């Protein structure tokens, strides 16, 4: 294979990202979360509360973005749009509802495996436990922004904008997609309770990496990822209320049917 062939197949070819750069951005996020957690606790707040979690996650996002920006200025063009494909286009709005549909489809596909591995029910992820504690509008909004906005942005930058580009320097397109998806799913095991969702995360990683290579930037993957996380956040925050509402609607429909039978 010639260097020209590799160049035409590369994703975001203008940025010479390495795996060390990816590790630095990811590690900075962990360090940022630790520092933010210490600050939250020092002010007397509960780090495991919805507001505390959102502030800690904000520290993680800012630290990772900071490292990405510094490396981009030193090693590449200095433009995050060029170097990691960080652009958001209005015409890709359809990716949000499509992401919700993708989440449902993958949940249905992986459900038999999850039920087989965890017959008593899968363990609940730490994020879900924290989000479920949200009671006030402020707490719900903070969790929603962190999960449906912050997480899609930083995860797409690191795993699709950087990792996918770095791997594409010496791997074929589909091997790059598969390996990046495996890494994306694997890092979620930092929360051991995420073990049940690893198969689904891998499939989501494949879909998001394919979307990135198809479009050539992160606009559509961010929209898809936002839709995926948005549905998860809605189900966690408002799942019980939605179930109660749907039961009431079914009861009303049943009552109307009885009037005409």
QUIWO-V211568 format. One record per backbone hydrogen bond with DSSP energy under -0.5 kcal/mol. CO is the residue of the C=O (numbers start at 0). NH is the residue of the N-H. E is the energy in kcal/mol with one decimal. If there is no record, write none. Layout:
CO&NH&E  CO&NH&E
This chain:
1&5&-1.8  2&6&-2.3  3&7&-2.2  4&8&-1.1  5&9&-1.2  9&11&-0.5  11&14&-1.2  13&15&-0.6  14&16&-1.6  17&21&-1.8  18&22&-2.5  19&23&-2.3  20&24&-2.4  21&25&-2.4  22&26&-3.0  23&27&-2.3  24&28&-1.4  25&29&-1.6  26&30&-2.5  27&31&-2.9  28&32&-2.2  29&33&-2.1  30&34&-2.6  31&35&-2.5  32&36&-2.5  33&37&-2.2  34&38&-2.3  35&39&-2.8  36&40&-2.4  37&41&-2.4  38&42&-1.2  39&44&-2.0  40&43&-1.8  44&46&-0.7  45&48&-2.0  48&52&-3.3  49&53&-2.1  50&54&-2.3  51&55&-2.4  52&56&-2.8  53&57&-2.1  54&58&-1.9  55&59&-1.9  56&60&-2.5  57&61&-2.5  58&62&-2.2  59&63&-2.2  60&64&-2.7  61&65&-2.3  62&66&-2.0  63&67&-2.5  64&68&-2.6  65&69&-2.2  66&70&-2.7  67&71&-2.5  68&72&-2.0  69&73&-1.9  70&74&-3.0  70&75&-0.6  71&75&-1.5  71&77&-0.8  77&79&-0.6  78&82&-3.2  79&83&-1.8  79&85&-2.2  84&86&-1.8  84&217&-2.9  88&91&-1.6  89&92&-1.8  91&94&-2.2  92&95&-2.1  92&96&-0.6  93&97&-2.0  94&98&-2.3  95&99&-1.7  96&100&-2.3  97&101&-2.5  98&102&-2.4  99&103&-2.0  100&104&-2.6  101&105&-2.6  102&106&-2.1  103&107&-2.1  104&108&-2.1  105&109&-2.6  106&110&-1.1  107&111&-0.5  109&113&-2.4  110&114&-2.9  111&115&-1.9  112&116&-2.5  113&117&-2.6  117&120&-2.1  124&128&-2.0  125&129&-2.3  126&130&-2.9  127&131&-2.2  129&132&-1.4  130&133&-1.8  135&139&-2.3  136&140&-2.8  137&141&-2.4  138&142&-2.3  139&143&-2.6  140&144&-2.6  141&145&-2.1  142&146&-2.8  143&147&-2.9  144&148&-1.6  144&149&-2.6  145&150&-2.3  148&152&-1.8  149&153&-2.3  150&154&-2.4  151&155&-1.9  152&156&-2.0  153&157&-2.2  154&158&-2.7  154&159&-0.6  155&159&-1.5  155&160&-3.2  156&161&-1.1  157&162&-2.7  158&163&-0.7  159&164&-0.5  161&165&-2.7  162&166&-2.8  163&167&-1.7  165&168&-1.2  166&169&-1.6  166&170&-1.1  171&175&-2.5  172&176&-2.1  173&177&-2.4  174&178&-2.7  175&179&-2.4  176&180&-2.0  177&181&-2.2  178&182&-2.3  179&183&-2.5  180&184&-2.4  181&185&-2.6  182&186&-2.4  183&187&-0.5  184&187&-0.9  185&188&-2.0  186&189&-1.6  187&190&-1.7  189&191&-0.7  190&193&-2.8  191&194&-1.5  192&195&-0.6  193&196&-1.5  193&197&-0.5  194&197&-0.9  196&200&-2.7  197&201&-2.4  198&202&-1.9  199&203&-2.4  200&204&-2.6  201&205&-2.1  202&206&-2.2  203&207&-2.7  204&208&-2.4  205&209&-2.4  206&210&-2.2  207&211&-2.0  208&212&-2.4  209&213&-2.3  210&214&-2.4  211&215&-2.7  217&221&-2.6  218&222&-1.8  219&223&-2.9  220&224&-2.9  221&225&-2.6  222&226&-2.2  223&227&-2.4  224&228&-2.6  225&229&-2.6  226&230&-2.1  227&231&-1.6  228&232&-2.8  229&233&-2.6  230&234&-2.4  231&235&-2.0  232&236&-3.0  233&237&-2.8  234&238&-0.8  237&241&-2.7  238&242&-2.1  239&243&-2.4  240&244&-2.5  241&245&-2.6  242&246&-2.2  243&247&-2.1  244&248&-2.2  245&249&-2.3  246&250&-2.2  247&251&-2.2  248&252&-2.5  249&253&-2.6  250&254&-2.2  251&255&-2.2  252&256&-2.3  253&257&-2.0  254&258&-1.2  255&259&-0.8  256&259&-0.9  257&260&-1.2
